[in-house]
Amino acid sequence: MGSTFLYEELVVSIPKRRIAFVIASANRGTLIVNRFDHNGSCQASYGVGYQVLESGSFDEAEVDLACRLLGFRRKYFGDGVVAIDCGANIGVHTVEWSRQMTDWGTVTAIEAQERIFYALAGNIAINNCFNAKAIHAAVSSGCGSLTIPSLDHQKPASFGSLELTKLENTEPIGQAINYSEEQGAVVTMISLDSLSLHRCDFIKIDVEGMESLVLDGAAETITKHRPILLVEMIKSRKDVLQTRLTSLGYVVLTAGLNFLAIHSSDQTLEHLRTTTEKH
């Protein structure tokens, strides 16, 4: 006579867990986003994940502008365009730049928050961006390590708004931020000059108040290659940042929340001047 057993004895209890990262069919392709990536503590909710899930895209005008500029760099400097995405988040810019520059350009995306970096790398893979690579690091003026706050990515917050270093007026992002060494995460810190780029055409700098430090660490790259710079300005001293860019020989324009800086010797500038004159 065969032995018998109770099925219930073999059932493994699986703990409940919140699903944070999901796959979204966005307007321009498939994206891994965090559904908790939103700050609802103010009148208008915001966050990369929130915007993608609510509208199917994120900052399309800014993405389109960058793509146009990359096209101009190809026109005037030839194939082999090199773009750097500092503070890449989940890679909305990276994926679109990579798609446009198939066979004629490359993208290096840099993101400091580990969990967000995983989504960035996943988006590069799932969209077959073979001309893009991701680096898990914080971009600053030098190389070493940096302790940054750790967030709970299973609870709401605008993760892309996290300031890696404490500013005088820290932005409330929807979660309490602890800047203590004991509660933080240690990440690699790099400068753009340390990448020793043979060419550089475009640098987007969206690093929540560390923009000046990134420029410090890219001094040689900027002097040598004169790339187009798209620099977020809302958490920096605008006058100081503009003066800094101007002193490097750049013409500085305003593009949304960013300074768009194009070197005075770059023929791309003529296209923007023509557009401005028409308006």
C-alpha positions in Angstrom: 0.0 0.0 0.0 1.5 3.4 -1.1 2.3 6.1 1.4 0.3 9.3 1.5 1.2 12.8 2.4 -0.6 16.1 3.0 -0.1 18.6 0.2 -0.5 21.5 2.6 2.8 20.4 4.3 4.8 21.2 1.1 3.3 24.6 0.5 5.9 27.3 0.9 4.7 30.6 2.3 5.7 33.4 -0.1 5.8 36.8 1.6 3.8 39.6 0.1 6.0 42.3 -1.6 5.2 45.5 -3.5 5.9 45.5 -7.2 7.7 48.7 -7.9 9.4 48.3 -11.3 7.0 47.6 -14.2 7.3 47.5 -18.0 5.5 50.2 -19.8 4.7 50.5 -23.5 5.7 54.1 -23.9 5.3 56.3 -26.9 8.8 55.7 -28.1 9.3 52.1 -27.0 9.3 49.9 -24.0 10.6 51.2 -20.7 11.2 49.8 -17.3 9.8 52.4 -14.9 9.2 52.6 -11.1 5.4 53.1 -10.5 6.3 54.8 -7.2 8.5 57.4 -8.9 6.3 60.4 -8.1 6.2 63.2 -5.6 2.6 63.9 -4.8 3.3 66.1 -1.8 2.9 69.3 -3.9 0.0 70.6 -6.1 1.3 68.9 -9.2 2.7 65.4 -9.0 6.0 64.8 -10.8 8.6 62.2 -11.4 10.0 60.3 -14.5 8.0 57.2 -13.8 4.8 59.2 -13.1 5.1 61.2 -16.3 5.7 58.1 -18.4 2.8 56.2 -16.9 0.5 59.1 -17.1 1.3 60.5 -20.6 3.4 57.8 -22.3 6.6 60.0 -22.4 8.9 62.2 -20.4 10.0 65.7 -21.5 9.6 65.0 -25.2 10.6 68.6 -26.2 13.9 68.2 -24.4 14.5 64.8 -25.9 13.7 66.1 -29.4 16.0 69.1 -28.9 18.9 66.9 -28.0 18.3 64.6 -30.9 18.3 67.6 -33.3 21.6 68.8 -31.9 23.2 65.4 -32.2 22.1 65.4 -35.9 23.8 68.8 -36.4 27.0 67.5 -34.8 27.0 64.6 -37.2 26.5 67.0 -40.1 29.4 69.2 -39.2 31.8 66.8 -37.5 31.0 63.5 -39.2 30.0 60.0 -38.0 31.3 58.8 -34.6 29.2 61.3 -32.5 29.8 60.8 -28.8 27.1 61.8 -26.3 27.2 61.7 -22.5 24.1 61.5 -20.3 25.1 62.6 -16.8 22.3 61.8 -14.3 20.6 59.4 -16.8 17.9 58.1 -14.5 16.1 55.2 -16.3 17.5 56.3 -19.6 14.7 58.1 -21.4 17.3 60.3 -23.2 19.8 57.5 -23.5 17.4 55.2 -25.3 16.2 57.8 -27.8 19.7 59.2 -28.5 20.9 55.6 -29.1 18.0 54.8 -31.4 18.6 57.9 -33.5 22.4 57.4 -33.7 22.3 53.8 -34.8 25.4 53.2 -37.0 26.8 56.7 -36.5 27.1 57.5 -32.7 27.4 56.2 -29.2 26.0 57.1 -25.8 27.5 56.7 -22.3 24.8 57.0 -19.6 25.9 57.6 -16.0 23.6 57.1 -13.0 24.5 57.0 -9.3 21.4 55.4 -7.6 21.9 51.6 -7.8 18.2 50.6 -8.3 17.7 53.3 -10.9 20.9 52.2 -12.6 19.5 48.6 -12.9 16.4 50.0 -14.7 18.7 52.1 -16.9 20.8 49.1 -17.9 17.6 47.1 -18.5 16.2 49.8 -20.8 19.4 49.8 -22.8 19.1 46.0 -23.2 15.4 45.8 -23.8 15.5 48.4 -26.5 18.6 46.8 -28.2 20.7 49.9 -27.8 24.0 48.3 -28.8 25.6 51.7 -29.2 25.0 52.6 -25.6 26.6 51.7 -22.3 25.8 52.4 -18.7 28.1 53.3 -15.8 27.0 53.1 -12.2 28.7 56.2 -10.7 28.3 59.7 -9.4 29.8 62.4 -11.7 31.7 65.1 -9.9 35.0 67.1 -10.1 37.2 64.2 -9.3 37.5 60.4 -8.8 37.0 58.4 -5.6 33.9 57.5 -3.7 30.8 59.3 -2.5 28.3 58.4 0.1 24.8 59.2 -1.1 21.4 58.9 0.6 19.5 55.6 0.3 15.9 55.7 -0.7 13.1 53.1 -0.4 12.2 52.4 -4.0 9.0 50.6 -2.9 7.6 53.8 -1.6 6.6 57.0 -3.4 9.3 59.7 -4.1 10.6 61.6 -7.1 13.8 59.5 -7.3 15.4 61.6 -10.0 15.1 64.7 -7.8 17.4 63.3 -5.1 20.3 65.5 -4.3 23.4 63.3 -3.8 25.0 66.0 -1.6 23.1 68.1 0.8 22.2 71.6 -0.5 21.3 74.6 1.5 17.6 74.2 0.5 17.1 70.5 0.0 14.1 69.8 -2.3 11.4 67.7 -0.6 11.0 64.7 -2.9 8.3 62.7 -1.1 10.5 60.7 1.3 12.7 61.8 4.2 16.3 62.0 3.2 19.1 61.0 5.5 22.6 62.3 4.6 24.4 60.5 7.4 27.4 58.2 6.5 25.8 55.3 8.5 22.6 55.3 6.5 24.0 56.1 3.1 25.3 54.0 0.2 28.9 54.3 -1.1 29.2 54.7 -4.8 32.1 55.3 -7.2 32.7 58.9 -8.1 34.2 59.8 -11.4 35.0 62.9 -13.5 34.3 63.2 -17.2 37.9 63.9 -17.8 38.8 60.5 -16.3 36.9 58.9 -19.3 39.7 60.1 -21.6 37.3 60.5 -24.5 38.8 60.6 -28.0 35.8 62.7 -29.0 32.8 64.4 -27.3 29.9 66.1 -29.0 27.2 66.5 -26.4 26.9 66.4 -22.6 23.7 66.5 -20.7 24.2 67.4 -17.1 21.2 66.8 -14.8 22.7 66.1 -11.4 20.5 68.0 -8.9 22.8 70.9 -7.9 26.2 69.3 -8.7 26.4 70.8 -12.2 29.3 73.1 -11.4 31.3 70.2 -10.0 30.7 68.2 -13.1 31.9 71.1 -15.2 35.1 71.3 -13.0 35.8 67.6 -13.7 35.2 68.1 -17.5 37.5 71.1 -18.0 39.9 69.2 -20.3 37.1 67.5 -22.2 35.3 70.8 -22.8 38.4 72.7 -23.8 39.6 69.9 -26.2 36.3 68.9 -27.8 33.9 71.9 -27.3 30.8 69.7 -27.0 27.3 71.1 -26.8 26.2 71.3 -23.2 22.7 71.0 -21.8 23.0 71.9 -18.2 20.1 72.0 -15.7 20.1 75.3 -13.8 17.3 75.2 -11.3 19.4 74.1 -8.4 22.5 76.2 -9.2 23.3 79.9 -9.0 22.1 80.8 -12.5 24.3 83.9 -12.9 27.4 82.0 -11.8 26.7 79.1 -14.0 26.0 81.3 -17.0 29.2 83.3 -16.5 31.2 80.1 -16.2 29.9 78.8 -19.5 30.4 82.2 -21.2 34.0 82.3 -20.0 34.6 79.0 -21.8 33.7 80.6 -25.2 30.1 79.4 -25.2 26.9 81.2 -26.3 24.3 80.4 -23.6 20.6 80.1 -24.4 17.7 79.1 -22.1 15.9 75.8 -22.9 13.2 75.1 -20.4 14.9 74.3 -17.0 18.3 74.1 -18.7 21.1 76.3 -20.1 21.9 75.2 -23.6 25.5 76.2 -24.3 27.0 76.0 -27.8 30.6 77.0 -28.5 30.9 80.2 -30.6 32.9 78.2 -33.2 30.2 75.5 -33.6 28.2 75.9 -36.8 25.3 74.3 -35.0 24.7 77.7 -33.4 23.6 79.1 -36.7 20.6 76.8 -36.8 19.4 78.0 -33.4 19.9 81.7 -34.4 17.8 81.2 -37.5 15.1 79.5 -35.5 15.2 82.4 -32.9 15.0 85.0 -35.7 11.9 83.3 -37.2 10.1 83.6 -33.9 
